[in-house]
Amino acid sequence: MIDVNIQRRVLSGKRAFVLDVQLQSQARRIALFGPSGAGKTLTVQAISGLMRPESGHIRVNGFTLYDAQRAVFLPPQDRKLGYLQQDYGLFPHLTVEQNIGFGLQKGLFNPRRHGLPSTARRWVDAFELQSVLQSYPREISGGQKQRTALARALSVEPRLLLLDEPLSALDAGLRHKMREELAALQAKLQIPTILITHDPEDAVMLADEVHQIRDGRIVGSCHPLELLRHQSSTPSMTLDALKIA
């Protein structure tokens, strides 16, 4: 179960943005759907530990990541979460192998070459990355970059996988292919997933439950197919009146 109840006031120049998100769900695959600036990425950053809320709590399957009242705030490396960022977050000065092993290292030293443990080697084989292990991010394709980032995220054996617009950097053809690959991976792994997206087709393929976020708050929820149907008929419609099917 995902249990998120967080509040945070964020200042940007003279503008104040209030994040006030309550989300409780038993669904294994959740999508946060909304326009740019709605608070999607801030919510995922709070779950991952990259941003600290001012109040509330975050729990994954009963495990507490953050609880303001109990003064609990686990650092990112102790949360055991896989986080696939929009731009994949690969380090340009590290090889594919070193990028995959980065999350498995303690301290600030670069991972050594030829040192991946079996948990990471599993994903190197699964994503067919053997031939590019000694290549740098600038030398590989968009699909290989995404697979490298996924291998890094999954190598920590995460309790939750966070996907922040994972397909937005790809062209249309590769986007369709990687969407299918991600869906197959979700079915195989059975790892809870929170997906950030503004694309209804991503939600249909990669989520079981959609929660629309707008102006820092969850304003409605529905089944992904219902989202696609309403987006097609009334593109400007929000999910305020919709319920999970």
N, C-alpha and C positions, 0 to 999 in steps of 0.2 A: 504493500500500500504506500502511496505517495501522500504525505501530509505536509503541506506548506502553508504557513501563516506568517507572513513577514511584512514589515513596514520599514520604509527608509525614505528620507527626504534628501533629494539630490539637487545641488545647486550648479547651474551652468550660466555664468555671467550674472545677469539680474533675474534669470528665470529659475523658478523652483519646480521640480518635478517630484510628485509624491507617488512612491510605489507602495501599494497596499493590496497584496495578493493573498487570497485564501483559496487553496486548492486541495481537496481531498478526493482521492480516486483509487479504486481497486484495479483499474485498467492497466494492462501490461504495457501498452503503447499509447502514449498521450501526446497530442499536438497542442502547442500554444500558437494560435493563429491571430495575426493582426498586422496592421501597417507599421511602417518604420516609425520609431519613436514611441511605440505603445508601451514599452517596458518588458518585452520578451527577453532580450539579451540580459538586462539587469536581473531578471528573475533567475535565469540560468547561471549567471555569475554568482548570485547569492547561494544557489544550491551547490555550486562547485567550490565555494569558499574564496573566490576571487573578489567578492564584495561582501562586506559585513552589514547585515541589517541593523536597525536600531532597536527593534523589538520583534518578538514572535518566536517561531520555532520552525525547524525543518527536520523531518523524519522520513527515512526510507525503510519500509518493511520493519518498522519498530525500532530501527537504529537511529539514534539522535546525532545529527550533524551539527545542529545549532539549537540552542535554547537560551534565550536572553535571561529568563528568570533563574535558571540554574547555572548561569555563567559558563555555558558550554559553547565553544567555537572551535571545531576541529580545523586545522590547517588543510589546504588542498591535498597535500601528499598523504594525509591520514584518512581521507574520506573514501578512498578506493572507488573513485568514479572515473569513467571514461568520458572524455570531452573532445568532440570533434568540432572544431571551430570553422567558421565560414570560409576563412582563407587557409584552413588546415593547420596554420601555426607551425609549419616546418622551419627548422633552423637552417638558413642557407649555407652556413659554414660547416654543417655536419652532413655526413653521408646518409643515405637511406637507412643503413644498418644502425648508425649512431642515433638517428632521429627516433627509430623504433625503440631503442634501448634507453632513451633519455629518461622516461618516466620510471624506469626500474632502478635508477642510480640514486644513491644518497649523496648529498653534498652538491657542490657547484662544479665539479670537474666534468669535462666532456666524457661521454662513454667511450671506452676503448673499442677499437675495431675487432671484429671476429670474436665478440664476447657475449652474444645473445643467449640467454637461458632457453630452456625447452618451451616455456610458456610463450615466449616471443617467436621462437622458431616455428611453432605451430601455425602462426598467422602469416609468417613469411611464405610458408608452403601453401597455405590456403589461398592467399591472394597472389600467388605466382610472382613473387618479388625477388627470387633468387638472382636473376640476371642483372638486377639494378642495385643490389645491396651496396656496392661501392661507388655508386653514382651520387651526385648532389641534386637537390631539388630542381635546380635550373636545367638539369639535363634529362628530366623524365617528363612524361605526359601528364595531363590533368587527371586522368583516371588513375595513373600510378601514384600521383601525389595523394589522391584521396585514399587509396588503398594503404599507402604508407601511414597516413594519419590514423586510419582505422586500426591498423596493426598495432600502432603505439597505444591507442586508447584501449584496445582489448587485451593487450599483454599484461596489464595490471590486474586482470581478472576482476573487472568492476562489478559492483553491486547495482549500478545504475549507469546507463549510457545516455549522454547528453549530446544531441545533434543540433548545432546552430546553423540553420540554412545550409545543410551539407551539400546541396546540389547546385547552388546559385552560381558558382564559378565555372560551371561546365556548359558547353554548347548543347543545343537541343538534342542531338543524337546521343551524345555520351550521357546526358542527363537522364534520358529514358532508360538506357542500359544500366546505369549505376543505381537508379531508383529500384529497378527490378532486383539487382544484386543486394541492395540494402534490405529489401523486403524478405528475400530468401535468407539472408543472414539473421534477421530478427526471428524468423520462424525456427531456425536451427538453434539459436542460442538461448531463447527464452529469457533474455535479460531485460528487465524493465527499461523503457526508453522514454525520454522526453524530447520531442522534436519541436524546434522553432521553424516556422515556415509562414510565407505569405501566399503559397501556391496550393490551391485546393487539391490538385492532383497528387502532390506530395502527401497531403493528409490522408487521402483515400488509400494510397498504397502503403503508407508507413505508420498509420495510427488507427487505433480502435475507438478513440474518443477525442473530440476536439473541444478545446476551451478557448474562446475568443478573449483576447486581452486588448483593452483600449484605455488610454490615459492612465496607465498604471494599475488597472483593476480588471479582474475577470468579470465580463458582462454577460456571458451566456455559454452554453455548452450544447453539443449535439453529436450525432453519429457522423462520421466523415462523408458518407454518401448524401446525407441531408444537407451538409455544407455545400457540396458540389452542386446539388440541385438548386439551392437558393441562390448561390453565387451566379449560376447561369441565368436564372430568371430575373433576379434583382441584384446586380453587382454591388450596389451601395448598401445593401441591407446588413444589419448586424445580427447577432445571434440572441439578442435579449429575450425574445419570445420563444426560442427553441429549447427543447428538452432532449436529453439523451434518449435515443430510441431503445 
